[in-house]
């Protein structure tokens, strides 16, 4: 789930597809993602999880 107008994932839930609309709060968008997606590794862009590019240079 992520807030409308934002790309950061705010919560990841495992739920049956038929309950998604019922458990999604107002002002939040639910996007189906795989188990490899987390708030620390991905953002939601145009309704799809996108890997966040991080710099490996320190």
TORKE-752078 format. One record per residue: z, y, x of N, C-alpha, C in turn; residue number from 1; residue in one letter. Coordinates in nm, 3 decimals. Atoms other than C-alpha are relative to their C-alpha. Example, Ala and Ser with C-alpha at 12.3 -4.5 7.8 and 13.67 -1.06 7.14 Angstrom:
BEGIN
<n.w: 0.000	n.v: -0.119	n.u: 0.089	ca.w: 0.780	ca.v: -0.450	ca.u: 1.230	c.w: 0.000	c.v: 0.120	c.u: 0.090	resi: 1	resn: A>
<n.w: -0.006	n.v: -0.119	n.u: -0.082	ca.w: 0.714	ca.v: -0.106	ca.u: 1.367	c.w: 0.073	c.v: 0.109	c.u: -0.077	resi: 2	resn: S>
% end
This chain:
BEGIN
<n.w: 0.000	n.v: -0.117	n.u: 0.085	ca.w: 0.000	ca.v: 0.000	ca.u: 0.000	c.w: 0.000	c.v: 0.124	c.u: 0.089	resi: 1	resn: X>
<n.w: -0.005	n.v: -0.129	n.u: -0.069	ca.w: -0.059	ca.v: 0.355	ca.u: 0.108	c.w: -0.005	c.v: 0.110	c.u: -0.103	resi: 2	resn: X>
<n.w: -0.004	n.v: -0.113	n.u: 0.093	ca.w: -0.004	ca.v: 0.694	ca.u: -0.051	c.w: -0.139	c.v: 0.059	c.u: -0.015	resi: 3	resn: X>
<n.w: 0.129	n.v: -0.065	n.u: 0.028	ca.w: -0.302	ca.v: 0.866	ca.u: -0.213	c.w: -0.020	c.v: 0.115	c.u: 0.098	resi: 4	resn: X>
<n.w: 0.032	n.v: -0.108	n.u: -0.093	ca.w: -0.471	ca.v: 1.093	ca.u: 0.042	c.w: 0.048	c.v: -0.023	c.u: 0.142	resi: 5	resn: X>
<n.w: -0.048	n.v: 0.031	n.u: -0.134	ca.w: -0.308	ca.v: 0.927	ca.u: 0.344	c.w: -0.061	c.v: -0.131	c.u: 0.049	resi: 6	resn: X>
<n.w: 0.056	n.v: 0.124	n.u: -0.055	ca.w: -0.419	ca.v: 0.649	ca.u: 0.577	c.w: 0.108	c.v: -0.096	c.u: 0.050	resi: 7	resn: X>
<n.w: -0.107	n.v: 0.084	n.u: -0.052	ca.w: -0.081	ca.v: 0.516	ca.u: 0.697	c.w: 0.044	c.v: -0.103	c.u: -0.103	resi: 8	resn: X>
<n.w: -0.050	n.v: 0.106	n.u: 0.087	ca.w: 0.028	ca.v: 0.185	ca.u: 0.551	c.w: 0.150	c.v: 0.022	c.u: -0.018	resi: 9	resn: X>
<n.w: -0.142	n.v: -0.025	n.u: 0.025	ca.w: 0.365	ca.v: 0.238	ca.u: 0.383	c.w: 0.076	c.v: -0.128	c.u: -0.033	resi: 10	resn: X>
<n.w: -0.068	n.v: 0.125	n.u: 0.035	ca.w: 0.438	ca.v: -0.115	ca.u: 0.264	c.w: -0.102	c.v: -0.112	c.u: -0.009	resi: 11	resn: X>
<n.w: 0.085	n.v: 0.119	n.u: 0.014	ca.w: 0.292	ca.v: -0.465	ca.u: 0.285	c.w: 0.079	c.v: -0.102	c.u: -0.080	resi: 12	resn: X>
<n.w: -0.062	n.v: 0.099	n.u: 0.086	ca.w: 0.373	ca.v: -0.712	ca.u: 0.010	c.w: -0.094	c.v: -0.118	c.u: -0.017	resi: 13	resn: X>
<n.w: 0.079	n.v: 0.115	n.u: 0.037	ca.w: 0.255	ca.v: -1.063	ca.u: -0.057	c.w: 0.024	c.v: -0.022	c.u: -0.148	resi: 14	resn: X>
<n.w: -0.014	n.v: 0.011	n.u: 0.145	ca.w: 0.185	ca.v: -1.085	ca.u: -0.430	c.w: -0.127	c.v: -0.059	c.u: -0.059	resi: 15	resn: X>
<n.w: 0.120	n.v: 0.050	n.u: 0.069	ca.w: -0.048	ca.v: -1.264	ca.u: -0.669	c.w: -0.088	c.v: 0.115	c.u: -0.046	resi: 16	resn: X>
<n.w: 0.094	n.v: -0.108	n.u: 0.033	ca.w: -0.360	ca.v: -1.060	ca.u: -0.738	c.w: 0.019	c.v: 0.053	c.u: -0.141	resi: 17	resn: X>
<n.w: -0.013	n.v: -0.046	n.u: 0.139	ca.w: -0.293	ca.v: -1.047	ca.u: -1.112	c.w: 0.121	c.v: 0.092	c.u: -0.021	resi: 18	resn: X>
<n.w: -0.116	n.v: -0.089	n.u: 0.014	ca.w: 0.034	ca.v: -0.856	ca.u: -1.051	c.w: -0.015	c.v: 0.133	c.u: 0.075	resi: 19	resn: X>
<n.w: 0.015	n.v: -0.119	n.u: -0.085	ca.w: -0.103	ca.v: -0.589	ca.u: -0.815	c.w: 0.011	c.v: 0.130	c.u: -0.080	resi: 20	resn: X>
<n.w: -0.003	n.v: -0.124	n.u: 0.078	ca.w: -0.164	ca.v: -0.322	ca.u: -1.081	c.w: 0.140	c.v: 0.027	c.u: -0.056	resi: 21	resn: X>
<n.w: -0.133	n.v: -0.015	n.u: 0.059	ca.w: 0.178	ca.v: -0.385	ca.u: -1.235	c.w: 0.105	c.v: 0.045	c.u: 0.102	resi: 22	resn: X>
<n.w: -0.104	n.v: -0.032	n.u: -0.100	ca.w: 0.376	ca.v: -0.352	ca.u: -0.908	c.w: -0.035	c.v: 0.121	c.u: 0.088	resi: 23	resn: X>
<n.w: 0.040	n.v: -0.116	n.u: -0.081	ca.w: 0.182	ca.v: -0.060	ca.u: -0.757	c.w: 0.051	c.v: 0.129	c.u: -0.065	resi: 24	resn: X>
<n.w: -0.054	n.v: -0.124	n.u: 0.058	ca.w: 0.373	ca.v: 0.267	ca.u: -0.810	c.w: -0.107	c.v: 0.108	c.u: -0.015	resi: 25	resn: X>
<n.w: 0.090	n.v: -0.113	n.u: 0.019	ca.w: 0.200	ca.v: 0.584	ca.u: -0.931	c.w: -0.008	c.v: 0.079	c.u: 0.131	resi: 26	resn: X>
<n.w: 0.019	n.v: -0.077	n.u: -0.122	ca.w: 0.054	ca.v: 0.783	ca.u: -0.640	c.w: -0.021	c.v: -0.086	c.u: 0.124	resi: 27	resn: X>
<n.w: 0.018	n.v: 0.094	n.u: -0.109	ca.w: 0.006	ca.v: 0.472	ca.u: -0.429	c.w: -0.123	c.v: -0.085	c.u: -0.029	resi: 28	resn: X>
<n.w: 0.118	n.v: 0.084	n.u: 0.014	ca.w: -0.307	ca.v: 0.265	ca.u: -0.367	c.w: 0.028	c.v: -0.133	c.u: 0.069	resi: 29	resn: X>
<n.w: -0.013	n.v: 0.133	n.u: -0.060	ca.w: -0.296	ca.v: -0.110	ca.u: -0.306	c.w: -0.135	c.v: -0.046	c.u: 0.050	resi: 30	resn: X>
<n.w: 0.122	n.v: 0.050	n.u: -0.062	ca.w: -0.554	ca.v: -0.258	ca.u: -0.072	c.w: 0.029	c.v: -0.142	c.u: 0.050	resi: 31	resn: X>
<n.w: -0.024	n.v: 0.136	n.u: -0.052	ca.w: -0.584	ca.v: -0.632	ca.u: -0.009	c.w: -0.029	c.v: -0.006	c.u: 0.150	resi: 32	resn: X>
<n.w: 0.015	n.v: 0.012	n.u: -0.146	ca.w: -0.535	ca.v: -0.710	ca.u: 0.361	c.w: 0.037	c.v: -0.141	c.u: 0.043	resi: 33	resn: X>
<n.w: -0.034	n.v: 0.130	n.u: -0.055	ca.w: -0.505	ca.v: -1.018	ca.u: 0.578	c.w: 0.134	c.v: 0.003	c.u: 0.070	resi: 34	resn: X>
<n.w: -0.131	n.v: 0.011	n.u: -0.064	ca.w: -0.193	ca.v: -1.142	ca.u: 0.752	c.w: 0.004	c.v: 0.065	c.u: 0.138	resi: 35	resn: X>
<n.w: 0.005	n.v: -0.063	n.u: -0.133	ca.w: -0.310	ca.v: -0.986	ca.u: 1.082	c.w: 0.019	c.v: 0.151	c.u: -0.007	resi: 36	resn: X>
<n.w: -0.012	n.v: -0.144	n.u: 0.019	ca.w: -0.274	ca.v: -0.634	ca.u: 0.937	c.w: 0.147	c.v: 0.039	c.u: -0.009	resi: 37	resn: X>
<n.w: -0.136	n.v: -0.054	n.u: 0.010	ca.w: 0.047	ca.v: -0.436	ca.u: 0.991	c.w: -0.008	c.v: 0.152	c.u: 0.006	resi: 38	resn: X>
<n.w: -0.005	n.v: -0.146	n.u: -0.003	ca.w: 0.152	ca.v: -0.074	ca.u: 0.962	c.w: -0.009	c.v: 0.053	c.u: 0.143	resi: 39	resn: X>
<n.w: 0.004	n.v: -0.042	n.u: -0.139	ca.w: 0.180	ca.v: -0.059	ca.u: 1.341	c.w: -0.135	c.v: -0.018	c.u: 0.068	resi: 40	resn: X>
<n.w: 0.130	n.v: 0.029	n.u: -0.063	ca.w: -0.172	ca.v: -0.187	ca.u: 1.411	c.w: -0.119	c.v: 0.053	c.u: -0.076	resi: 41	resn: X>
<n.w: 0.113	n.v: -0.037	n.u: 0.084	ca.w: -0.387	ca.v: -0.065	ca.u: 1.124	c.w: 0.028	c.v: 0.125	c.u: -0.084	resi: 42	resn: X>
<n.w: -0.003	n.v: -0.109	n.u: 0.098	ca.w: -0.462	ca.v: 0.234	ca.u: 0.902	c.w: -0.099	c.v: -0.038	c.u: -0.110	resi: 43	resn: X>
<n.w: 0.094	n.v: 0.024	n.u: 0.109	ca.w: -0.645	ca.v: 0.237	ca.u: 0.568	c.w: -0.099	c.v: 0.115	c.u: -0.003	resi: 44	resn: X>
<n.w: 0.107	n.v: -0.100	n.u: 0.001	ca.w: -0.978	ca.v: 0.420	ca.u: 0.581	c.w: -0.104	c.v: -0.045	c.u: -0.101	resi: 45	resn: X>
<n.w: 0.098	n.v: 0.031	n.u: 0.106	ca.w: -1.206	ca.v: 0.429	ca.u: 0.276	c.w: 0.026	c.v: -0.135	c.u: -0.064	resi: 46	resn: X>
<n.w: -0.036	n.v: 0.123	n.u: 0.069	ca.w: -1.015	ca.v: 0.139	ca.u: 0.122	c.w: -0.003	c.v: -0.125	c.u: 0.084	resi: 47	resn: X>
<n.w: 0.005	n.v: 0.115	n.u: -0.088	ca.w: -1.037	ca.v: -0.087	ca.u: 0.426	c.w: 0.099	c.v: 0.015	c.u: 0.115	resi: 48	resn: X>
<n.w: -0.088	n.v: -0.009	n.u: -0.116	ca.w: -0.788	ca.v: -0.176	ca.u: 0.699	c.w: -0.083	c.v: 0.017	c.u: 0.127	resi: 49	resn: X>
<n.w: 0.073	n.v: -0.029	n.u: -0.123	ca.w: -0.906	ca.v: -0.033	ca.u: 1.033	c.w: 0.099	c.v: -0.005	c.u: 0.115	resi: 50	resn: X>
<n.w: -0.087	n.v: 0.012	n.u: -0.117	ca.w: -0.754	ca.v: -0.123	ca.u: 1.370	c.w: 0.019	c.v: 0.137	c.u: 0.064	resi: 51	resn: X>
<n.w: -0.031	n.v: -0.127	n.u: -0.066	ca.w: -0.581	ca.v: 0.176	ca.u: 1.527	c.w: -0.029	c.v: -0.016	c.u: 0.148	resi: 52	resn: X>
<n.w: 0.031	n.v: 0.003	n.u: -0.143	ca.w: -0.723	ca.v: 0.245	ca.u: 1.872	c.w: 0.113	c.v: 0.065	c.u: 0.076	resi: 53	resn: X>
<n.w: -0.105	n.v: -0.057	n.u: -0.082	ca.w: -0.448	ca.v: 0.295	ca.u: 2.124	c.w: -0.045	c.v: 0.006	c.u: 0.144	resi: 54	resn: X>
<n.w: 0.035	n.v: -0.017	n.u: -0.140	ca.w: -0.475	ca.v: 0.413	ca.u: 2.479	c.w: 0.080	c.v: -0.099	c.u: 0.085	resi: 55	resn: X>
<n.w: -0.068	n.v: 0.092	n.u: -0.090	ca.w: -0.394	ca.v: 0.158	ca.u: 2.749	c.w: 0.032	c.v: 0.069	c.u: 0.132	resi: 56	resn: X>
<n.w: -0.029	n.v: -0.076	n.u: -0.119	ca.w: -0.371	ca.v: 0.431	ca.u: 3.014	c.w: 0.137	c.v: 0.065	c.u: -0.011	resi: 57	resn: X>
<n.w: -0.133	n.v: -0.061	n.u: 0.004	ca.w: -0.023	ca.v: 0.548	ca.u: 3.106	c.w: 0.015	c.v: 0.099	c.u: 0.111	resi: 58	resn: X>
% end
